[in-house]
Amino acid sequence: MSAAGTLPPDEKRLAVGAPIQDTRGDKIALACIYTALGFFCLAVLYPIIYVLSASVSNTKKVSAGEVWLWPVGFTVDAYKAIFDYDAIVSSFGNSVYYAVVGAVVATVLTLLAAYPLSRKGLPGKGIIMAAFVFTMMFSGGLIPTYLVVDQLGLLNTRWAMILPTALAVWNVIITRTYFMVTIPEELVEAGKVDGCSDFGFFWRIVLPLSKPIIAVNLLFYAVGQWNSFFNALIYLTNEHLFPLQVVLRQILIQSKVDPSQMPDTSKLAQLKELQQQLKYSLIVVGMIPPLLVYPFVQKHFVKGAMIGSLKG
């Protein structure tokens, strides 16, 4: 008698390569999972669709609650008003600058901090890592941080939006773990045998192998900078340096429209009439850049985040 003849029915099907039929419990579990995922997708997609529809619908229809899913009384007046409002245009440019420059600076600092911490030969590595982790649980507070920024002469400068939050310890930990998994010590030793310096090894070997984790850091930092507004409220008083989120906050929460930002004062009444609709169009404008960037880094993002979270 063959060995396959002594196996239970399920193992026998595996031995001969026959497909295994899902049990009733498996089908119920899959149905519950897909149903939950469907509700989750609806909970995420419906607000986006509603905001998009409200931004191109008639203002009176939106105020009357007639817009539920699709646009009613299609119009793009709110988007035209955005380009007539100087503060929105300039703040959008500021947000792009903060997101791009801030992400690059923060990613460089994260890589330079994480790579040495991933190597076994770094003296005092445990103490340095403990100091990093300590800052995740305790901070100096808002007033001491403000005084430091003031003493450094960063108030009312673009660097006030970039340097104080330029390094995230959690990103350092993920990046450090990525290096520990993908850059073995044997590769470092081989580089030293070939006469490669530490910086040369980092530049020529480590960085080309680290595209996924670089994409992860760029995306994390860019999205964080794009959504940031609190630092601008604390460190900036010059309205020409405000990011888009501060202007959006003024319109959404304070219902504030500055007449001095309108080159054509005859359009001010129209802008006030469109103020409700302007809120939705600004939300759409604020959503577009992250939604456009994410598909290009999704492949590297998933790979880098998964590898970087394997072990601590």
C-alpha positions as CSV (number, residue, x, y, z in Angstrom):
1,M,0.0,0.0,0.0
2,S,1.3,3.4,-0.9
3,A,2.0,6.1,1.7
4,A,-0.8,8.2,0.3
5,G,-3.3,5.5,1.0
6,T,-2.8,5.8,4.8
7,L,-3.4,9.6,4.9
8,P,-6.6,11.2,6.1
9,P,-8.9,12.5,3.3
10,D,-7.8,16.2,3.6
11,E,-4.1,15.3,3.6
12,K,-4.7,12.8,0.8
13,R,-6.1,15.6,-1.4
14,L,-3.0,17.7,-0.6
15,A,-0.7,14.8,-1.5
16,V,-2.3,14.4,-5.0
17,G,-2.6,18.1,-5.6
18,A,-6.4,18.2,-5.5
19,P,-8.0,21.6,-4.5
20,I,-9.4,21.8,-1.0
21,Q,-13.1,22.8,-0.8
22,D,-13.9,25.6,1.6
23,T,-16.0,24.5,4.5
24,R,-19.3,26.3,5.5
25,G,-17.5,28.0,8.3
26,D,-14.8,29.3,5.9
27,K,-17.4,30.7,3.5
28,I,-19.3,32.5,6.4
29,A,-16.0,33.9,7.6
30,L,-15.1,35.2,4.1
31,A,-18.6,36.7,3.7
32,C,-18.2,38.5,7.0
33,I,-14.8,39.8,6.1
34,Y,-15.9,41.1,2.7
35,T,-19.0,42.7,4.2
36,A,-16.9,44.5,6.8
37,L,-14.4,45.6,4.2
38,G,-17.3,46.8,2.0
39,F,-18.8,48.9,4.9
40,F,-15.3,50.3,5.6
41,C,-14.8,51.3,2.0
42,L,-18.2,53.0,2.0
43,A,-17.3,54.8,5.2
44,V,-14.2,56.1,3.5
45,L,-15.4,56.8,0.0
46,Y,-18.8,58.4,0.8
47,P,-17.4,61.5,2.5
48,I,-14.9,62.0,-0.4
49,I,-17.7,61.6,-3.0
50,Y,-20.0,64.0,-1.1
51,V,-17.3,66.7,-0.7
52,L,-16.5,66.4,-4.4
53,S,-20.2,66.7,-5.4
54,A,-20.8,69.6,-3.0
55,S,-17.9,71.5,-4.3
56,V,-19.4,71.5,-7.9
57,S,-23.0,71.9,-6.9
58,N,-25.2,74.9,-6.6
59,T,-24.7,76.7,-3.3
60,K,-28.4,77.0,-2.5
61,K,-28.9,73.3,-3.2
62,V,-26.0,72.4,-0.9
63,S,-27.4,74.6,1.9
64,A,-30.8,73.1,1.4
65,G,-29.4,69.6,1.9
66,E,-30.4,68.4,-1.6
67,V,-26.9,67.1,-2.4
68,W,-26.6,63.5,-1.2
69,L,-24.3,61.7,-3.6
70,W,-24.2,63.3,-7.1
71,P,-23.8,67.1,-7.9
72,V,-27.0,69.1,-8.2
73,G,-26.9,72.3,-10.3
74,F,-23.3,71.8,-11.6
75,T,-21.0,74.8,-11.3
76,V,-17.3,75.5,-10.9
77,D,-17.7,79.0,-9.4
78,A,-16.0,77.9,-6.1
79,Y,-12.9,76.7,-7.9
80,K,-12.8,80.0,-9.9
81,A,-13.0,81.9,-6.6
82,I,-10.1,80.0,-5.2
83,F,-7.8,81.4,-7.9
84,D,-9.1,84.9,-7.3
85,Y,-8.3,84.7,-3.6
86,D,-4.6,85.5,-3.3
87,A,-4.1,83.9,0.2
88,I,-5.2,80.5,-1.1
89,V,-2.8,80.5,-4.1
90,S,0.2,81.7,-2.0
91,S,-0.6,79.3,0.8
92,F,-0.9,76.4,-1.6
93,G,2.6,77.2,-2.8
94,N,3.9,77.4,0.7
95,S,2.4,74.0,1.6
96,V,4.0,72.4,-1.4
97,Y,7.4,73.9,-0.4
98,Y,7.0,72.8,3.2
99,A,6.0,69.3,2.1
100,V,8.8,68.8,-0.4
101,V,11.7,70.4,1.4
102,G,10.5,69.2,4.8
103,A,10.3,65.6,3.5
104,V,13.7,65.7,1.9
105,V,15.4,67.2,5.0
106,A,13.7,64.8,7.4
107,T,14.4,61.7,5.2
108,V,18.1,62.6,5.0
109,L,18.3,63.1,8.8
110,T,16.4,59.8,9.4
111,L,18.7,57.8,7.2
112,L,21.8,59.3,8.8
113,A,20.5,58.5,12.2
114,A,19.1,55.0,11.5
115,Y,22.0,53.5,9.6
116,P,24.6,53.8,12.4
117,L,22.1,52.5,14.9
118,S,21.6,49.4,12.8
119,R,25.2,48.4,12.9
120,K,26.6,46.3,15.8
121,G,29.9,48.2,16.0
122,L,28.5,51.5,17.1
123,P,29.8,52.5,20.6
124,G,27.0,53.4,23.0
125,K,24.3,52.3,20.6
126,G,22.0,51.2,23.4
127,I,22.3,54.6,25.2
128,I,21.7,56.5,22.0
129,M,18.6,54.4,21.1
130,A,17.3,54.8,24.7
131,A,17.7,58.6,24.4
132,F,15.7,58.5,21.1
133,V,12.9,56.5,22.6
134,F,12.8,58.7,25.7
135,T,11.8,61.7,23.5
136,M,8.8,59.7,22.3
137,M,7.4,59.6,25.8
138,F,8.6,62.9,27.3
139,S,9.1,66.3,25.8
140,G,10.3,69.7,27.0
141,G,6.8,71.2,26.4
142,L,5.5,73.9,24.1
143,I,6.9,77.0,25.9
144,P,10.6,75.7,26.0
145,T,10.3,74.6,22.4
146,Y,9.0,78.0,21.4
147,L,11.9,79.7,23.3
148,V,14.4,77.4,21.5
149,V,12.9,78.3,18.1
150,D,13.0,82.0,19.1
151,Q,16.6,81.9,20.2
152,L,17.6,80.2,17.0
153,G,16.0,83.0,15.0
154,L,13.6,80.7,13.3
155,L,10.4,82.6,14.1
156,N,8.5,83.9,11.0
157,T,10.8,81.9,8.7
158,R,10.1,78.9,6.5
159,W,12.5,76.8,8.6
160,A,10.2,77.1,11.6
161,M,7.9,74.8,9.7
162,I,10.6,72.3,8.8
163,L,13.3,72.0,11.5
164,P,11.4,71.6,14.8
165,T,9.6,68.5,13.5
166,A,12.4,67.3,11.1
167,L,13.0,64.0,12.8
168,A,10.4,61.4,13.9
169,V,11.7,58.7,16.2
170,W,9.2,56.2,15.0
171,N,10.5,56.6,11.5
172,V,14.0,56.2,12.7
173,I,13.1,52.9,14.4
174,I,11.4,51.6,11.2
175,T,14.3,52.6,9.1
176,R,16.8,51.1,11.5
177,T,15.0,47.8,11.4
178,Y,14.9,47.9,7.6
179,F,18.7,48.3,7.5
180,M,19.2,45.5,10.1
181,V,17.1,43.1,7.9
182,T,18.4,44.1,4.4
183,I,22.0,45.1,5.0
184,P,23.8,42.1,6.7
185,E,27.0,42.5,8.6
186,E,28.8,40.3,6.1
187,L,28.1,42.8,3.3
188,V,29.6,45.6,5.5
189,E,32.7,43.4,6.1
190,A,33.0,42.7,2.4
191,G,32.9,46.4,1.6
192,K,35.7,47.1,4.2
193,V,37.8,44.3,2.6
194,D,37.4,46.0,-0.7
195,G,38.6,49.3,0.8
196,C,35.3,51.0,1.0
197,S,34.9,53.7,3.7
198,D,31.8,53.9,5.9
199,F,30.4,56.8,4.0
200,G,31.3,55.3,0.7
201,F,29.5,52.0,1.6
202,F,26.5,54.0,2.8
203,W,26.4,56.0,-0.5
204,R,27.2,53.3,-3.0
205,I,25.6,50.2,-1.4
206,V,23.1,51.1,1.3
207,L,21.2,53.9,-0.5
208,P,20.6,51.9,-3.8
209,L,19.2,49.0,-1.7
210,S,17.0,51.3,0.4
211,K,14.6,52.7,-2.2
212,P,11.5,51.2,-0.4
213,I,12.3,52.7,3.0
214,I,13.3,56.0,1.4
215,A,9.9,56.1,-0.3
216,V,8.2,55.3,3.0
217,N,9.9,58.1,4.8
218,L,9.3,60.6,2.0
219,L,5.6,59.8,2.0
220,F,5.3,59.9,5.8
221,Y,7.0,63.2,6.2
222,A,5.4,64.8,3.2
223,V,1.9,63.9,4.3
224,G,2.7,65.0,7.8
225,Q,4.0,68.4,6.6
226,W,1.1,68.8,4.2
227,N,-1.5,68.3,7.0
228,S,0.4,70.3,9.6
229,F,-1.0,73.6,10.7
230,F,-0.3,73.9,14.5
231,N,3.4,74.9,14.1
232,A,2.3,77.6,11.7
233,L,-0.2,79.0,14.3
234,I,2.6,79.0,16.9
235,Y,5.7,80.1,15.0
236,L,4.3,82.2,12.1
237,T,2.6,85.6,12.1
238,N,3.4,86.6,8.6
239,E,0.4,85.6,6.5
240,H,2.6,85.3,3.4
241,L,4.2,82.2,5.0
242,F,1.0,80.5,6.1
243,P,0.4,77.0,4.7
244,L,-2.9,76.1,3.0
245,Q,-4.2,74.4,6.1
246,V,-4.1,77.6,8.1
247,V,-6.2,79.4,5.4
248,L,-8.5,76.4,5.2
249,R,-8.9,76.6,9.0
250,Q,-9.8,80.3,8.9
251,I,-12.5,79.6,6.3
252,L,-13.8,76.4,7.8
253,I,-13.8,77.3,11.5
254,Q,-13.6,81.0,11.7
255,S,-15.6,81.7,8.6
256,K,-13.1,84.4,7.8
257,V,-12.5,85.9,4.3
258,D,-10.0,88.7,4.1
259,P,-11.2,91.4,1.7
260,S,-7.6,92.6,1.2
261,Q,-6.8,89.3,-0.5
262,M,-9.3,90.0,-3.3
263,P,-7.7,91.9,-6.2
264,D,-11.2,92.6,-7.6
265,T,-13.4,93.9,-4.7
266,S,-16.5,93.4,-6.9
267,K,-16.1,89.7,-6.5
268,L,-16.1,89.9,-2.7
269,A,-19.9,89.6,-2.4
270,Q,-19.8,86.6,-4.7
271,L,-17.0,85.0,-2.6
272,K,-19.0,85.5,0.6
273,E,-22.0,83.9,-1.1
274,L,-19.9,81.0,-2.2
275,Q,-18.2,80.7,1.2
276,Q,-20.1,77.5,2.1
277,Q,-19.2,75.9,-1.2
278,L,-15.7,77.2,-1.0
279,K,-15.1,75.1,2.1
280,Y,-15.7,71.9,0.1
281,S,-13.6,73.0,-2.9
282,L,-10.7,73.8,-0.5
283,I,-11.0,70.4,1.1
284,V,-10.8,68.9,-2.4
285,V,-7.7,71.0,-3.2
286,G,-6.1,69.9,0.0
287,M,-6.8,66.2,-0.8
288,I,-5.5,66.2,-4.3
289,P,-1.6,66.3,-3.9
290,P,-1.4,63.3,-1.4
291,L,-3.8,61.3,-3.6
292,L,-1.7,62.0,-6.7
293,V,1.6,61.1,-5.1
294,Y,0.5,57.9,-3.3
295,P,0.0,55.7,-6.4
296,F,3.6,56.4,-7.5
297,V,5.1,55.2,-4.2
298,Q,2.6,52.6,-3.2
299,K,4.8,49.7,-4.4
300,H,7.8,50.8,-2.4
301,F,5.7,52.0,0.5
302,V,4.1,48.6,1.1
303,K,7.5,46.7,0.8
304,G,9.4,49.2,3.0
305,A,6.8,49.4,5.7
306,M,6.4,45.6,5.9
307,I,10.2,44.9,6.0
308,G,10.8,47.8,8.5
309,S,8.2,46.4,10.9
310,L,9.4,42.8,11.0
311,K,11.4,43.1,14.2
312,G,12.6,45.8,16.5
